[in-house]
Amino acid sequence: MRRALQQRLPVVAGLATLTAFLAATLLLPMSDVLRDRAFDMQLAGEQWLRRPARSDQKVIVVDIDRRSIDRLGDWPWPRDTLARLMDAIAGQRPAAIAIDILLAEPDDRSPAALARRLGSVTGRAEISALAKGLPDGDALLAQAISRAPVALGMVLDPDRNGTLPGAAVVTRGPLPLDDLWQTTGAIGPTESLAAAASGLGALSLPGSADGAIRQVPLFVAAGGVLMPGLATEALRLAEGAASYRIEADPPTLVVGNRQLALSHDALLRLAPVAPSRRATRTVSAVDVLEGQVGDGRLAGAIVLLGGSAPQLGGLRKTAADPLTPSVQIQADAVEQMASGRVPRRLAIEPIVQPFAVLMIGALAIVLGAALSPAAGSAILTAIIALLWTAAIAASALADRLVDPLTPSIAAVLVFTMTAGSAYSLTRRREAFVRHRLEQRLAPAVVRRIVEQPDLVKLDGEQREVTSLFTDIEGFTATMHRAGPEELVATLDQYFEGVAGIVISHGGMVDKIVGDGLHALFNAPLDLDNHPQRAVECALAIRAWSEGFRRRAPAAALQLGRTRIGIETGPAIVGDVGVQSKLDYTAHGDAVNMAARLEGCNKELGSTICVGPGAAARCEASLLRPLGQLVVRGREEPIALFEPWPDDAPPAWRDAYLKAYAMLDRDAAQAAPLLQKLLAERPADVPMRRLIERLPQTFKASLSSASSAPRT
């Protein structure tokens, strides 16, 4: 202790770190992320101590997987196909069926639906009347749904008002759902399907602070009406219960003969489920439809119908897998409720958590100041291990969730700051910055930054930048054609060349994502004439990439063209990220617009698309206008440009500009002029696309003019 008091500087550093961390955990949303990760690790760790929960209720997932899509056709399936699938499931007499698919739109593909639509369009009642005698997809599906206890799905919608039929709930005492997830409205199935179903359940799944699904709602509220979750409603139907019973003290949900502890937000925290368990309970929809699933497999089970095929849009991020089918999440919830397991946080956690951080942080200061780094690290490791053991035991034995991660991080941070050297930390940061910038900036710029660090404002500043995005055309198909090693080797060479061109033109390589590269000009240091430098860089990239994709190994992969988007505007630049991985990058409309302009090349037929902000700062002779488009994020169309084709003669360029300028004054007169110019350069795809975007009346006049006899 005497040695600790003598070393005032480490103690001050440790106290400052502890104070800052404690304030951050109380005030910033990062504490929610840490807590969720801690509970993930806690629940995963306790699997070694707890036997897998078992229940007397069988749960089966009927999966609309890729094989089903390949065999039965693209999604969405016709309603008669879903009806046949429901008939096949109901024929095996399950205890209940829950459909993890929103059936909000009426059938539009069956003969009856087509007749109704044709009659509505033409205004002929006799055509609409024919629908009564034609096969009706909704009617077939409703009939199939009525054969078994079926729960259909609904979703919460904060943008609409209105209610759906709520749950029958009997309460004993005041409703203990103070933090219930609720919105002003909801979207449910069509009236005919809802009338045939035995219940409605919420498909909506709440994301955690990091976007992962870790909880399933037992109840939600839409427009003030209490609604069950899909998993809860499936359990009620299987139990044959007419209503739910909610008791206030202690908060308890009673479903038939089953009782579950109920949290104030009515959310069920999910425990990890082994992939082998999900595989065991899952059957393919096409196998059910073709009668390849044994008669007893679905009998008496709660059957959840949903899909793992990406076309259904039901893949969700969870703590274990970024692509978990939502139907599997609902099945996890049903099994967990059937087993009676409800992991939940301690009621006094808001008090215990800061106290634990404070105590272990104070202990870390003592260890860091009084002992050698090796001895202090050993003791602190043992304390943290004991903390985790206690937390895992609490989960395994009492289903109580305690966050050991936040105190552990606090202990490590405080100990590191107390025992560390400010000098070594400074040197490490300098080395990190140098290494990070050497691969993204020209060597001369790196030397300036190292010699004068104040030139770069890492904490954030607003400056004008020119953003450049690249993308490889048809890369998804290329990826499927190529082997992993061949693809990676080709991309390495490609990005090496593109990044070198960016750096040689004074730009900074911001990031590489997938097959795209993002570059910034005029950051982190000032760059004269940066919009034009960016356009010249794009021209160099296009020329180099065209040669590259015709040489091995890119030629063997049939690598597509490089498409580029460029825009200039104000942006916020600086270090963004987490403490262990900061990234100097830019955020602003110009950055977003450049990415969207890159995508506009596909519609424009161009390879380089320059926005109005960048075009206004370039020499007029460098770019030609391509017309106006409504770009995502903008309500009004904006003018777009591309560099002039190299082989376009001056006279042709002048004629193009005159015809284009005439579009605003007299489009009917400009259209034939553009058509004539296109005849001189029939391979000019951007110009052809410009003509195709003209109003229909002008294209009709063009067609008439081209077919008129010549004299």
C-alpha positions, 0 to 999 in steps of 0.5 A: 500500500505504501508503494501504491501511495508513492506512485501517484501518477499510476493511481491518478491514471487508474482512477481517471480510467475507472471514473470514465469507464463507470460514467460511460457504462451509465450514460452511453449505449455501449453498456447495452452491447457489453451486457448482451455480449456478456449474457451470450457468453454466460449462456454459452458457458453454462451449457457445460453445466446444464443438461439440455432442456427437454419437454413433453412437447415436440416441435418441428420446423417445416423449412421452405429451403433452397431445395424446395424453391428449386423444386416448386418454383420461385418465391412467392409461391402461388397460394394453391401451392401453400394450400397443398403444403398446409393440407399435407401438414394438417393431414398428419394431425399436428397439435398446432401450426404457426406460419412464420410468413406474413400473408398480408396481400391478397392472392393475385395469381390464381384464375379467380384473382386474375378475373377479379383484377381484369374486371376491375381494370376493364370495369366489366362486372361480368368478368369479375363475376367469373371469379366465383367459378374459378380456382381461388388461391385465397379460398383454397388456402383458407380452407386448408388453414381451417383444417387445423389449429393455425396461428398466422403472423402479423407485424408491428407497424409504427407508421399506421394506426389501427388494431387487430383482434387481440389475445384473450387475457385474464389478469390477476392484479394489475398488468405487470408489463410496464416496458411492453413493446408497442406501436400504434398499428400492425399489419395482419393477414388478409381477412379471409385467411384471418377468419379461417385461422385459430389465432394471430401472433407477432412475427416482429423480433426486436433487435439488440443494440448491435442488431442481433436477435436475442429475445422473442416477444411473448406479448406486444401491443398494437394500437393499445391492444395486447397481442401474443407473439407467434411462439406464444400463440402456437403454444396456446393452440397446442395446449388447447387453452382458450385464453392466457392468464397473467398474474401480477405477483410474481409476474407469471404467464399461464398457458394451459398447464404451463407457467412461465416467469414474465419479465416487465417487457414480456421478452423471452431471452433465448438460450443457445441452441446447438445446430445439430438440434435445429437440424434434427427438428427440421424437415424440408417443405418439398419432402412434406408436400411429396409425402416423404415425411413419415406419418408420425413425424408431425403428429402431435407436434407444434409445427412452424412453417417458414423458410431458410431460403434467402428469397423469403427474406426471413434471415436474421442476425443472431448472436451465433449466426448472422443468417439465422432463419426467423422460423428457427428463432421462433422454434427455439422460443417454443421449445424454451417455453415448453421446457419452462426455462426463462433466463432473466436479469436480476431485479437489483442489477442496476445497483449491483452492476456499478458497484461491481465495476467500482470494487473490481476497478479499485482492486485493479488500481491497487494491484497495478500500483503495488505489484509487478505487472506479472504478479498483478496480472496473475491475481487479477486473472484469478479474480476475473475467472472467479467472477465468471464462474459465479455468473455462469453458476447463477445462470445454470442453477437459477436462470439469473443473468449477471453481467461479468463482462463489463466489470472484467473489462473495467478491471483490465482497462484500469490495471493496464492504465495503472501499470502501463507507461504513457511513453510506450503507449505514445510510441505504439500509437505513432507506430500504429498511425504510420503503419495505417497511413502508409498503405493508404496515402502517398509516402510524402503525405505520410511523412508530413503527417508524422512530422506534423501530427497536428495537420490531421484532425483525427477527432473529426472535422468538416471539410470538402472532399471528393468521394470516389467509389468503384465496383466490378460489374457482374462480380457475383457471377464471377465469384460463383465461377472462380475458385477461392484461391484464384479469386483472392489472388486476382482481387489482390492484383486488382486492388493493388493496381487501383489503389496505386492509381488512387495514391498517385493522383493524390487520393486516399484509399478509405476502405475496400469492401467486397469488390469495391474501393472507396477513395477520398480526395482532399483528405486528410490534407488539402489537395488542389483541384481535387474534383478534377484529380478524382475524374482523371483518376477514374479515367486512369482506373478505367484504362488500367482495369480494361487492360487488366481484365483482358490479361491472365488471371482476370481474363480466365474469370471473365472479370467485369468492367470497373464502374465508378461514381464521383461526387464532391461536397462537405463531409465529416472526416475523422477516426471512427470505430471502437477503441481496438480498431479506429478507422479514419473515414468520411461521412456525408451526402457526397460520400453516400451520393458517390456510392449511389452514382456508381450504381447509376452507371448500370442505368446510364450505360456508362462506366464513370458517373460524375455528380453535379457537385464534382462536375461544377468544379471540373473543366467544362471540356472534360465532361458531357451531360448524360441527362437527369435521374432521380437518385435514391435519397433525393426527391428531385432528379439531378444532372449526371455527367461522364468524361467525353469518349476519347474517339468523339471528334470536336464537331460531334461533341459540339453537336451533342451539346447543342442537341442536349441544350435544346432538350429543355427548350424544345425536346421534340426538336432535339430528339431527332438531332440526338438520333442522328448523332447516335447513328454516327456513333451507334456504339455510344451506349450512354447516348442510346440510354439517354434517348430511351429515357425521353418521354414516350411521345418523343420516342414515337416521333423518332420512330415515325421519322426513322420509318418515313420514306427518304427522298 
